[in-house]
Amino acid sequence: MPIPTEMTAIDPAAPGGPEVLQPVTRPVPQPGPGEVLVRVAAAGVNRPDVLQRMGLYPMPPGTPSIPGLEIAGTVVAIGDGAERWRVGDAVCALIAGGGYAEYCTAPAGQCLPVPAGMAMTDAAGLCETWFTVWSNVMDRGHARPGETMLVHGGTSGIGVTAIQLGTALGLTVIVTAGSGDKCSAALAAGAAHAIDYKAQDFVAEVARITGGKGVDLVLDMVGGDYVPRNLQCLAEDGRHVSIAFQRGPRADLDLVAVMRKRLTLTGSMLRPRSIAFKSAIAETLEGVIWPEFESGRIVPLIDRVFPLADAAEAHRRMEAGTHVGKIVLSI
């Protein structure tokens, strides 16, 4: 099919509520060196998209103002140096922005083949969470088979991915969630234990579950006053990995506990990292995790699919916190 010069996209003129997410017309981007142009079939919706819409998540220089950090679709044009891919290839990709649109460019190294038999709406929700969780659980958290991991927000896209990764690699995964139904959903996704943080003290529950030993790793998206409580949950030589701070970026820590238990506190942001760094994660995921999708041993958990024109409703659902798994836009 010929590539048009214009496309429909979601590109708010100013920060605001979900109502600013209205379809507009924008020029179709052109692939630069090392990039491919993808005709987008579906795009994942992620918490950073919401923060960007609100004006709370500054974009790296040169990033498209169109939101969207992951896509799935068909390669329709190839830039110099992107020869791994061919026109017509079905790919999913991690991108720095631009996913809420009919066409989007992506670095070739951050593209992965859509697993055989997988729907585009499923593939669109893979990259942001799997790149993030792999990087932080494995590369920063140094998780090892047989260890125990605590994950907050167990039914979010990140939470479900952490459950699936941990289970695949031999970890015991404990999650927190905000209701009994969400705890049941987390257990169905593979978590070994689920704690309703509204009804139970997760610090006391972790101590009970682990026989007082604590967990080896905490993957935290909450921040704020959760951090000192997370440290109470950690075993000796435990690692605390921060990837978001929904309750604020500051915490009051007891350094005596850090020193006594020899704890490691670390964290990262994926979006500002280099293409080379993200491409290396893509290569690892393709070798280790993509066969799990191909075999059906790991199945994406999609909460709901909205048409692009209903991006505002997709954001409202994410902000309500009622979703289980990934929210996706069909384009």
Secondary structure as UniProt FT lines:
FT   STRAND          6..10
FT   HELIX           18..20
FT   STRAND          23..27
FT   TURN            33..34
FT   STRAND          35..45
FT   HELIX           47..53
FT   TURN            54..55
FT   TURN            61..62
FT   STRAND          70..78
FT   TURN            80..81
FT   TURN            83..84
FT   TURN            87..88
FT   STRAND          90..94
FT   STRAND          103..107
FT   HELIX           108..110
FT   STRAND          111..113
FT   TURN            116..117
FT   HELIX           120..123
FT   TURN            124..126
FT   HELIX           127..133
FT   HELIX           134..140
FT   TURN            145..146
FT   STRAND          148..151
FT   TURN            154..155
FT   HELIX           157..168
FT   TURN            169..170
FT   STRAND          172..177
FT   HELIX           180..189
FT   STRAND          193..196
FT   TURN            197..199
FT   HELIX           202..209
FT   TURN            210..212
FT   STRAND          215..220
FT   TURN            224..225
FT   HELIX           226..233
FT   STRAND          234..242
FT   TURN            246..247
FT   HELIX           255..261
FT   STRAND          264..267
FT   TURN            271..272
FT   HELIX           275..288
FT   HELIX           290..295
FT   STRAND          302..307
FT   HELIX           308..310
FT   HELIX           311..320
FT   STRAND          326..330
//
